Amino acid sequence: MTHARSRHDGASASVEVSEEGLPGWLLPVRDAARTVRPEQLSSFLPPPDGAGRPSAVLVLFGEGRQGPELLLMERASSLRSHAGQPSFPGGALDPEDGDPLGDGRIRAALREAEEETGLDPTGVQVFAVLPSLYIPVSRFVVTPVLGWWRRRTPVAPVDPAETARVFTVPVAELTDPANRATAVHPRGHTGPAFLVGSALVWGFTAGVIDRILHYSGWEQPWDRERRVSLDWHT
């Protein structure tokens, strides 16, 4: 068990990272987070010169009617970038979040999740922080913050101009080979994808989910030759 606590001067609250009391089914994720290396998560890593805008996303695991699940949101179709794309709650760090190389990433993930989904951050137990990754197209350096939704609270879009909907996806649906495919971007790029309900989860979000499933031992064999275009639902 690791337990760390710190406070950054000027930040709104202390940040605690704790593995204590996690449900048994979440322990494989905890174990994977302890040892996974950046290059095992993505081929796009933060520039060595420190360029890129620091940001963070909240990868929040909860327990619903169908067992373990993940919290996702769908960006509004009117947005300039990533319109209509399912994603983790998150965004760029603000100055009040604090150290972009430390606790600021956790504060940003929780703050953005609250601003986008109405999530009560006091019900979230942060248990790990994954290595930061890079999104070249937006030049964001993104840190996935892993949380356990210890105390569930209602969630819904806070600003419809930014968030179209907030939803949860059962982990069982994400691991089901029938819901897995390789997304083909119009420019020819490919990457993992998940077809869950009315959503096609792809891009950075799908990549993180794919790696978590893999290194946690939850991944099931799936047809990597199955291709799906990004307009599959239209």
MIDOSE-1310 file (N, C-alpha, C; in nm, 2 decimals, decimal comma, always signed):
residues 234
mtha	+0,08/-0,12/+0,00/+0,00/+0,00/+0,00/+0,09/+0,12/+0,00; +0,06/+0,22/-0,09/+0,13/+0,34/-0,09/+0,03/+0,45/-0,05; +0,08/+0,55/+0,02/-0,01/+0,65/+0,07/+0,08/+0,78/+0,07; +0,03/+0,88/-0,01/+0,11/+1,00/-0,02/+0,01/+1,12/+0,00
rsrh	+0,06/+1,22/+0,06/-0,02/+1,34/+0,09/+0,06/+1,46/+0,07; +0,01/+1,56/+0,01/+0,09/+1,68/-0,01/-0,01/+1,80/-0,03; +0,04/+1,92/+0,00/-0,03/+2,04/-0,02/+0,06/+2,14/-0,09; +0,00/+2,21/-0,20/+0,08/+2,31/-0,27/+0,03/+2,44/-0,23
dgas	+0,12/+2,53/-0,20/+0,08/+2,67/-0,16/+0,00/+2,73/-0,26; -0,12/+2,79/-0,22/-0,21/+2,85/-0,32/-0,31/+2,76/-0,38; -0,29/+2,63/-0,37/-0,39/+2,54/-0,42/-0,51/+2,54/-0,33; -0,63/+2,50/-0,38/-0,75/+2,51/-0,31/-0,76/+2,40/-0,20
asve	-0,70/+2,28/-0,22/-0,72/+2,18/-0,12/-0,60/+2,08/-0,13; -0,58/+2,00/-0,02/-0,48/+1,90/-0,02/-0,52/+1,79/-0,12; -0,42/+1,72/-0,17/-0,44/+1,61/-0,26/-0,39/+1,48/-0,20; -0,47/+1,38/-0,20/-0,43/+1,26/-0,14/-0,44/+1,15/-0,24
vsee	-0,33/+1,07/-0,25/-0,33/+0,95/-0,34/-0,32/+0,83/-0,25; -0,42/+0,74/-0,25/-0,42/+0,63/-0,16/-0,48/+0,50/-0,23; -0,42/+0,39/-0,20/-0,46/+0,26/-0,25/-0,55/+0,19/-0,15; -0,57/+0,25/-0,03/-0,63/+0,18/+0,08/-0,78/+0,16/+0,05
glpg	-0,83/+0,04/+0,07/-0,97/+0,00/+0,06/-1,02/-0,01/-0,08; -0,94/-0,03/-0,18/-0,99/-0,05/-0,31/-1,06/-0,18/-0,32; -1,16/-0,19/-0,41/-1,23/-0,32/-0,43/-1,13/-0,42/-0,49; -1,15/-0,55/-0,47/-1,06/-0,65/-0,52/-1,05/-0,65/-0,67
wllp	-1,16/-0,62/-0,74/-1,15/-0,62/-0,89/-1,07/-0,51/-0,95; -1,04/-0,41/-0,87/-0,96/-0,30/-0,92/-0,81/-0,31/-0,89; -0,78/-0,42/-0,82/-0,64/-0,44/-0,78/-0,55/-0,46/-0,91; -0,60/-0,54/-1,01/-0,51/-0,55/-1,13/-0,47/-0,42/-1,19
vrda	-0,57/-0,32/-1,19/-0,54/-0,19/-1,25/-0,43/-0,12/-1,16; -0,45/-0,13/-1,03/-0,35/-0,07/-0,94/-0,21/-0,13/-0,96; -0,21/-0,26/-0,97/-0,08/-0,33/-0,99/-0,01/-0,28/-1,12; -0,09/-0,27/-1,23/-0,04/-0,23/-1,36/+0,01/-0,09/-1,35
artv	-0,06/+0,00/-1,28/-0,02/+0,14/-1,27/+0,11/+0,15/-1,20; +0,15/+0,06/-1,11/+0,27/+0,07/-1,04/+0,39/+0,05/-1,12; +0,38/-0,03/-1,23/+0,50/-0,07/-1,30/+0,50/-0,02/-1,45; +0,39/+0,02/-1,50/+0,38/+0,05/-1,65/+0,47/+0,17/-1,68
rpeq	+0,54/+0,16/-1,80/+0,63/+0,26/-1,84/+0,56/+0,34/-1,95; +0,60/+0,47/-1,97/+0,54/+0,55/-2,07/+0,54/+0,49/-2,21; +0,65/+0,43/-2,25/+0,65/+0,37/-2,39/+0,56/+0,25/-2,40; +0,51/+0,19/-2,29/+0,42/+0,08/-2,30/+0,27/+0,13/-2,32
lssf	+0,25/+0,26/-2,30/+0,12/+0,32/-2,31/+0,10/+0,39/-2,44; +0,20/+0,44/-2,50/+0,19/+0,52/-2,63/+0,32/+0,54/-2,69; +0,32/+0,55/-2,82/+0,44/+0,59/-2,90/+0,46/+0,74/-2,90; +0,36/+0,81/-2,85/+0,37/+0,96/-2,85/+0,40/+1,00/-2,71
lppp	+0,52/+1,04/-2,68/+0,56/+1,08/-2,54/+0,59/+1,23/-2,54; +0,58/+1,29/-2,42/+0,61/+1,44/-2,41/+0,74/+1,47/-2,47; +0,75/+1,59/-2,54/+0,88/+1,63/-2,59/+0,98/+1,65/-2,48; +1,11/+1,61/-2,51/+1,21/+1,62/-2,41/+1,24/+1,76/-2,37
dgag	+1,21/+1,86/-2,45/+1,24/+2,00/-2,42/+1,13/+2,06/-2,33; +1,03/+1,98/-2,29/+0,93/+2,04/-2,21/+0,82/+2,11/-2,27; +0,82/+2,11/-2,41/+0,71/+2,17/-2,48/+0,58/+2,10/-2,46; +0,47/+2,17/-2,49/+0,34/+2,11/-2,47/+0,26/+2,16/-2,36
rpsa	+0,13/+2,17/-2,37/+0,05/+2,23/-2,26/+0,01/+2,12/-2,16; +0,04/+2,13/-2,03/+0,01/+2,03/-1,93/-0,14/+2,02/-1,92; -0,19/+1,90/-1,91/-0,33/+1,87/-1,89/-0,35/+1,74/-1,82; -0,47/+1,71/-1,79/-0,50/+1,58/-1,72/-0,64/+1,53/-1,74
vlvl	-0,66/+1,40/-1,74/-0,79/+1,34/-1,75/-0,81/+1,25/-1,63; -0,94/+1,24/-1,60/-0,98/+1,15/-1,49/-1,03/+1,02/-1,55; -0,96/+0,91/-1,52/-1,00/+0,78/-1,56/-1,07/+0,72/-1,43; -1,20/+0,73/-1,43/-1,28/+0,70/-1,31/-1,35/+0,57/-1,32
fgeg	-1,31/+0,48/-1,23/-1,38/+0,35/-1,22/-1,49/+0,35/-1,11; -1,60/+0,30/-1,15/-1,71/+0,28/-1,05/-1,77/+0,15/-1,05; -1,87/+0,12/-0,97/-1,94/-0,01/-0,97/-2,09/+0,02/-0,99; -2,14/-0,03/-1,11/-2,28/+0,00/-1,14/-2,36/-0,13/-1,14
rqgp	-2,48/-0,12/-1,20/-2,57/-0,24/-1,21/-2,51/-0,36/-1,28; -2,42/-0,33/-1,38/-2,36/-0,44/-1,45/-2,22/-0,46/-1,41; -2,18/-0,42/-1,29/-2,05/-0,44/-1,24/-1,96/-0,33/-1,27; -1,83/-0,35/-1,27/-1,73/-0,24/-1,29/-1,76/-0,16/-1,41
elll	-1,74/-0,03/-1,41/-1,76/+0,06/-1,52/-1,67/+0,18/-1,52; -1,67/+0,25/-1,64/-1,59/+0,37/-1,65/-1,68/+0,49/-1,68; -1,64/+0,60/-1,63/-1,71/+0,73/-1,66/-1,66/+0,79/-1,78; -1,74/+0,82/-1,88/-1,70/+0,89/-2,00/-1,80/+1,01/-2,03
mera	-1,76/+1,09/-2,12/-1,85/+1,20/-2,16/-1,84/+1,22/-2,31; -1,93/+1,28/-2,37/-1,93/+1,31/-2,52/-1,92/+1,46/-2,54; -1,82/+1,50/-2,61/-1,81/+1,64/-2,64/-1,92/+1,69/-2,73; -1,96/+1,82/-2,71/-2,06/+1,87/-2,80/-2,02/+1,88/-2,94
sslr	-2,12/+1,86/-3,03/-2,09/+1,85/-3,17/-2,05/+1,99/-3,23; -2,08/+2,10/-3,16/-2,05/+2,23/-3,20/-1,91/+2,28/-3,17; -1,83/+2,20/-3,10/-1,69/+2,24/-3,06/-1,60/+2,23/-3,19; -1,50/+2,31/-3,18/-1,41/+2,32/-3,29/-1,32/+2,20/-3,30
shag	-1,28/+2,14/-3,19/-1,19/+2,03/-3,19/-1,25/+1,91/-3,12; -1,23/+1,79/-3,18/-1,29/+1,67/-3,12/-1,44/+1,67/-3,10; -1,51/+1,74/-3,19/-1,65/+1,75/-3,17/-1,72/+1,61/-3,18; -1,81/+1,59/-3,08/-1,89/+1,47/-3,07/-1,81/+1,35/-3,03
qpsf	-1,69/+1,36/-2,99/-1,60/+1,25/-2,96/-1,61/+1,21/-2,81; -1,63/+1,09/-2,78/-1,63/+1,04/-2,64/-1,49/+1,06/-2,58; -1,49/+1,09/-2,45/-1,36/+1,11/-2,39/-1,37/+1,10/-2,24; -1,25/+1,10/-2,17/-1,25/+1,11/-2,03/-1,28/+1,26/-1,99
pgga	-1,34/+1,28/-1,88/-1,34/+1,42/-1,83/-1,20/+1,47/-1,81; -1,17/+1,60/-1,84/-1,04/+1,65/-1,82/-1,01/+1,77/-1,91; -0,89/+1,83/-1,89/-0,85/+1,95/-1,97/-0,72/+2,00/-1,92; -0,69/+2,12/-1,97/-0,56/+2,18/-1,93/-0,56/+2,23/-1,79
ldpe	-0,44/+2,23/-1,74/-0,41/+2,28/-1,60/-0,43/+2,43/-1,60; -0,49/+2,48/-1,49/-0,50/+2,62/-1,46/-0,40/+2,66/-1,36; -0,36/+2,79/-1,35/-0,26/+2,83/-1,25/-0,29/+2,79/-1,11; -0,42/+2,79/-1,07/-0,46/+2,76/-0,94/-0,45/+2,61/-0,90
dgdp	-0,43/+2,53/-1,01/-0,41/+2,38/-0,98/-0,28/+2,35/-0,92; -0,18/+2,44/-0,94/-0,05/+2,41/-0,88/+0,05/+2,35/-0,97; +0,14/+2,28/-0,91/+0,26/+2,22/-0,98/+0,21/+2,13/-1,10; +0,25/+2,16/-1,22/+0,21/+2,08/-1,34/+0,29/+1,95/-1,34
lgdg	+0,39/+1,93/-1,26/+0,46/+1,81/-1,26/+0,43/+1,73/-1,13; +0,34/+1,78/-1,05/+0,30/+1,71/-0,93/+0,15/+1,71/-0,90; +0,11/+1,76/-0,79/-0,03/+1,75/-0,75/-0,12/+1,83/-0,84; -0,07/+1,92/-0,92/-0,16/+2,00/-1,00/-0,23/+1,92/-1,10
rira	-0,17/+1,81/-1,15/-0,24/+1,72/-1,24/-0,36/+1,66/-1,18; -0,35/+1,62/-1,06/-0,47/+1,56/-0,99/-0,58/+1,66/-0,97; -0,54/+1,78/-0,92/-0,64/+1,88/-0,90/-0,71/+1,92/-1,03; -0,63/+1,93/-1,14/-0,69/+1,96/-1,27/-0,79/+1,85/-1,32
alre	-0,75/+1,73/-1,30/-0,84/+1,62/-1,34/-0,97/+1,62/-1,27; -0,97/+1,64/-1,14/-1,09/+1,65/-1,05/-1,17/+1,78/-1,08; -1,10/+1,89/-1,09/-1,17/+2,01/-1,12/-1,24/+2,01/-1,25; -1,17/+1,96/-1,36/-1,24/+1,95/-1,49/-1,35/+1,86/-1,49
aeee	-1,34/+1,75/-1,42/-1,45/+1,65/-1,41/-1,57/+1,71/-1,34; -1,55/+1,79/-1,24/-1,66/+1,86/-1,17/-1,72/+1,96/-1,27; -1,64/+2,04/-1,34/-1,69/+2,14/-1,43/-1,77/+2,09/-1,55; -1,73/+1,97/-1,59/-1,79/+1,91/-1,71/-1,90/+1,82/-1,69
tgld	-1,90/+1,74/-1,57/-2,00/+1,64/-1,55/-2,08/+1,66/-1,42; -2,04/+1,76/-1,34/-2,11/+1,78/-1,21/-2,06/+1,68/-1,10; -1,96/+1,61/-1,13/-1,91/+1,51/-1,04/-1,87/+1,58/-0,91; -1,90/+1,51/-0,79/-1,85/+1,56/-0,67/-1,72/+1,50/-0,64
ptgv	-1,61/+1,58/-0,65/-1,47/+1,52/-0,63/-1,45/+1,46/-0,49; -1,52/+1,50/-0,39/-1,50/+1,44/-0,26/-1,54/+1,29/-0,25; -1,61/+1,25/-0,35/-1,65/+1,10/-0,36/-1,55/+1,02/-0,44; -1,44/+1,08/-0,48/-1,34/+1,01/-0,57/-1,22/+0,99/-0,49
qvfa	-1,17/+0,86/-0,49/-1,04/+0,83/-0,43/-0,94/+0,81/-0,54; -0,84/+0,90/-0,55/-0,74/+0,88/-0,65/-0,64/+0,78/-0,60; -0,61/+0,68/-0,68/-0,53/+0,57/-0,63/-0,40/+0,56/-0,72; -0,39/+0,62/-0,83/-0,27/+0,62/-0,91/-0,26/+0,73/-1,01
vlps	-0,15/+0,76/-1,06/-0,13/+0,85/-1,17/-0,04/+0,79/-1,27; -0,09/+0,78/-1,40/-0,01/+0,71/-1,50/+0,09/+0,81/-1,56; +0,19/+0,76/-1,63/+0,29/+0,85/-1,70/+0,22/+0,94/-1,80; +0,27/+1,06/-1,81/+0,22/+1,16/-1,90/+0,24/+1,12/-2,05
lyip	+0,14/+1,15/-2,13/+0,15/+1,11/-2,27/+0,13/+1,24/-2,36; +0,15/+1,23/-2,49/+0,15/+1,34/-2,57/+0,05/+1,33/-2,69; -0,03/+1,43/-2,71/-0,12/+1,43/-2,83/-0,07/+1,54/-2,93; +0,00/+1,49/-3,03/+0,07/+1,59/-3,12/-0,02/+1,69/-3,19
vsrf	-0,15/+1,65/-3,23/-0,23/+1,74/-3,30/-0,27/+1,86/-3,22; -0,29/+1,84/-3,09/-0,33/+1,95/-3,00/-0,21/+2,00/-2,91; -0,10/+1,93/-2,91/+0,02/+1,96/-2,84/-0,01/+1,96/-2,69; -0,10/+1,88/-2,64/-0,13/+1,86/-2,50/-0,04/+1,75/-2,45
vvtp	+0,02/+1,77/-2,33/+0,08/+1,67/-2,25/-0,02/+1,62/-2,15; -0,07/+1,50/-2,16/-0,19/+1,46/-2,08/-0,14/+1,35/-1,98; -0,18/+1,38/-1,86/-0,16/+1,28/-1,75/-0,29/+1,21/-1,71; -0,30/+1,08/-1,73/-0,42/+1,01/-1,68/-0,42/+0,98/-1,53
vlgw	-0,52/+1,03/-1,46/-0,53/+1,02/-1,32/-0,64/+0,91/-1,29; -0,60/+0,81/-1,22/-0,69/+0,69/-1,20/-0,76/+0,71/-1,07; -0,89/+0,70/-1,07/-0,97/+0,71/-0,95/-1,07/+0,60/-0,93; -1,11/+0,58/-0,80/-1,22/+0,49/-0,76/-1,33/+0,57/-0,71
wrrr	-1,45/+0,55/-0,78/-1,57/+0,63/-0,74/-1,63/+0,57/-0,62; -1,57/+0,60/-0,51/-1,60/+0,54/-0,38/-1,75/+0,58/-0,34; -1,78/+0,71/-0,36/-1,92/+0,75/-0,32/-1,98/+0,81/-0,44; -2,08/+0,74/-0,50/-2,14/+0,78/-0,63/-2,23/+0,91/-0,60
tpva	-2,22/+1,00/-0,70/-2,30/+1,12/-0,70/-2,36/+1,14/-0,84; -2,47/+1,21/-0,85/-2,53/+1,23/-0,99/-2,43/+1,30/-1,08; -2,43/+1,27/-1,21/-2,35/+1,34/-1,31/-2,44/+1,36/-1,43; -2,41/+1,47/-1,49/-2,48/+1,52/-1,61/-2,41/+1,63/-1,68
pvdp	-2,43/+1,66/-1,80/-2,36/+1,78/-1,86/-2,39/+1,91/-1,79; -2,28/+1,98/-1,76/-2,29/+2,11/-1,69/-2,32/+2,22/-1,79; -2,25/+2,22/-1,90/-2,26/+2,32/-2,00/-2,29/+2,24/-2,13; -2,41/+2,24/-2,18/-2,44/+2,17/-2,31/-2,36/+2,22/-2,43
aeta	-2,31/+2,34/-2,42/-2,23/+2,39/-2,53/-2,09/+2,32/-2,54; -2,05/+2,25/-2,43/-1,93/+2,18/-2,42/-1,94/+2,03/-2,41; -2,04/+1,99/-2,34/-2,06/+1,84/-2,32/-2,20/+1,80/-2,36; -2,21/+1,71/-2,45/-2,34/+1,66/-2,50/-2,40/+1,56/-2,41
rvft	-2,33/+1,47/-2,35/-2,38/+1,38/-2,25/-2,27/+1,32/-2,17; -2,31/+1,27/-2,05/-2,22/+1,20/-1,96/-2,28/+1,06/-1,94; -2,19/+0,96/-1,95/-2,24/+0,82/-1,94/-2,13/+0,73/-1,88; -2,18/+0,61/-1,84/-2,08/+0,51/-1,79/-2,09/+0,39/-1,89
vpva	-1,98/+0,32/-1,90/-1,96/+0,21/-1,98/-1,91/+0,09/-1,90; -1,99/-0,02/-1,89/-1,94/-0,14/-1,82/-1,81/-0,19/-1,87; -1,72/-0,23/-1,79/-1,59/-0,28/-1,83/-1,62/-0,41/-1,91; -1,72/-0,48/-1,88/-1,76/-0,61/-1,95/-1,78/-0,58/-2,10
eltd	-1,84/-0,46/-2,13/-1,86/-0,42/-2,27/-1,73/-0,38/-2,34; -1,64/-0,32/-2,26/-1,51/-0,28/-2,32/-1,43/-0,40/-2,35; -1,44/-0,51/-2,27/-1,35/-0,62/-2,29/-1,42/-0,72/-2,38; -1,54/-0,71/-2,42/-1,61/-0,80/-2,51/-1,55/-0,79/-2,65
panr	-1,50/-0,90/-2,70/-1,43/-0,89/-2,84/-1,53/-0,84/-2,94; -1,66/-0,86/-2,93/-1,76/-0,81/-3,02/-1,76/-0,66/-3,03; -1,71/-0,59/-2,93/-1,72/-0,45/-2,93/-1,58/-0,38/-2,96; -1,49/-0,46/-3,00/-1,36/-0,41/-3,03/-1,33/-0,40/-3,18
atav	-1,25/-0,30/-3,22/-1,22/-0,29/-3,36/-1,10/-0,19/-3,37; -1,05/-0,18/-3,49/-0,94/-0,09/-3,52/-1,00/+0,03/-3,60; -0,99/+0,15/-3,54/-1,05/+0,27/-3,61/-0,95/+0,32/-3,71; -1,01/+0,36/-3,83/-0,93/+0,41/-3,94/-0,97/+0,56/-3,96
hprg	-0,87/+0,65/-3,93/-0,89/+0,79/-3,94/-0,89/+0,83/-4,09; -0,96/+0,93/-4,13/-0,96/+0,97/-4,28/-0,82/+0,99/-4,33; -0,72/+1,03/-4,25/-0,59/+1,05/-4,29/-0,51/+0,92/-4,30; -0,57/+0,81/-4,26/-0,51/+0,68/-4,27/-0,45/+0,63/-4,14
htgp	-0,45/+0,71/-4,03/-0,40/+0,66/-3,90/-0,50/+0,56/-3,85; -0,44/+0,46/-3,78/-0,53/+0,36/-3,72/-0,50/+0,35/-3,57; -0,60/+0,30/-3,49/-0,58/+0,28/-3,35/-0,70/+0,20/-3,29; -0,69/+0,16/-3,17/-0,79/+0,08/-3,11/-0,92/+0,16/-3,10
aflv	-1,03/+0,09/-3,10/-1,16/+0,15/-3,09/-1,26/+0,06/-3,01; -1,36/+0,12/-2,95/-1,46/+0,04/-2,88/-1,60/+0,09/-2,93; -1,68/-0,01/-2,97/-1,82/+0,03/-3,01/-1,91/-0,01/-2,90; -1,95/+0,09/-2,82/-2,03/+0,06/-2,70/-2,16/+0,14/-2,71
gsal	-2,27/+0,08/-2,72/-2,40/+0,15/-2,73/-2,40/+0,23/-2,86; -2,43/+0,36/-2,84/-2,43/+0,45/-2,96/-2,30/+0,52/-2,97; -2,20/+0,48/-2,90/-2,07/+0,56/-2,90/-1,96/+0,48/-2,97; -1,88/+0,55/-3,04/-1,75/+0,49/-3,09/-1,64/+0,56/-3,02
vwgf	-1,58/+0,49/-2,93/-1,47/+0,54/-2,85/-1,34/+0,52/-2,92; -1,26/+0,62/-2,96/-1,14/+0,61/-3,03/-1,04/+0,71/-2,99; -0,93/+0,72/-3,06/-0,83/+0,83/-3,03/-0,76/+0,80/-2,90; -0,72/+0,91/-2,83/-0,65/+0,90/-2,71/-0,72/+0,82/-2,60
tagv	-0,85/+0,85/-2,59/-0,93/+0,78/-2,48/-0,93/+0,63/-2,50; -0,95/+0,58/-2,63/-0,95/+0,44/-2,66/-0,81/+0,38/-2,63; -0,71/+0,46/-2,67/-0,57/+0,41/-2,65/-0,54/+0,38/-2,50; -0,58/+0,47/-2,42/-0,56/+0,46/-2,27/-0,64/+0,34/-2,22
idri	-0,76/+0,33/-2,26/-0,85/+0,21/-2,22/-0,78/+0,08/-2,26; -0,74/+0,08/-2,39/-0,68/-0,04/-2,45/-0,56/-0,09/-2,36; -0,47/+0,01/-2,33/-0,35/-0,03/-2,25/-0,39/-0,07/-2,11; -0,48/-0,01/-2,05/-0,52/-0,05/-1,91/-0,58/-0,19/-1,92
lhys	-0,66/-0,22/-2,01/-0,72/-0,35/-2,02/-0,61/-0,46/-2,04; -0,51/-0,42/-2,13/-0,40/-0,51/-2,16/-0,32/-0,54/-2,04; -0,26/-0,44/-1,97/-0,17/-0,45/-1,87/-0,24/-0,50/-1,74; -0,37/-0,48/-1,73/-0,44/-0,53/-1,61/-0,48/-0,68/-1,62
gweq	-0,46/-0,73/-1,74/-0,49/-0,87/-1,77/-0,64/-0,89/-1,80; -0,71/-0,78/-1,83/-0,85/-0,79/-1,86/-0,88/-0,81/-2,01; -0,78/-0,79/-2,09/-0,81/-0,80/-2,23/-0,84/-0,94/-2,28; -0,93/-0,95/-2,37/-0,97/-1,08/-2,43/-0,92/-1,07/-2,58
pwdr	-0,89/-1,19/-2,64/-0,85/-1,19/-2,78/-0,96/-1,13/-2,87; -0,92/-1,04/-2,96/-1,02/-0,97/-3,04/-0,96/-0,96/-3,18; -1,05/-0,94/-3,28/-1,01/-0,94/-3,42/-0,95/-0,80/-3,45; -0,82/-0,79/-3,46/-0,75/-0,67/-3,49/-0,76/-0,63/-3,64
errv	-0,81/-0,72/-3,72/-0,83/-0,69/-3,86/-0,97/-0,63/-3,89; -1,05/-0,62/-3,79/-1,18/-0,56/-3,80/-1,16/-0,41/-3,81; -1,20/-0,35/-3,92/-1,19/-0,20/-3,93/-1,32/-0,13/-3,92; -1,31/-0,01/-3,87/-1,43/+0,07/-3,86/-1,39/+0,22/-3,89
sldw	-1,47/+0,29/-3,97/-1,44/+0,43/-4,00/-1,50/+0,51/-3,89; -1,46/+0,64/-3,88/-1,50/+0,72/-3,77/-1,64/+0,77/-3,79; -1,70/+0,75/-3,91/-1,84/+0,78/-3,93/-1,93/+0,66/-3,94; -1,89/+0,56/-3,86/-1,96/+0,43/-3,86/-2,11/+0,44/-3,83
ht	-2,15/+0,54/-3,74/-2,29/+0,54/-3,69/-2,38/+0,63/-3,78; -2,32/+0,70/-3,88/-2,40/+0,79/-3,96/-2,47/+0,72/-4,08
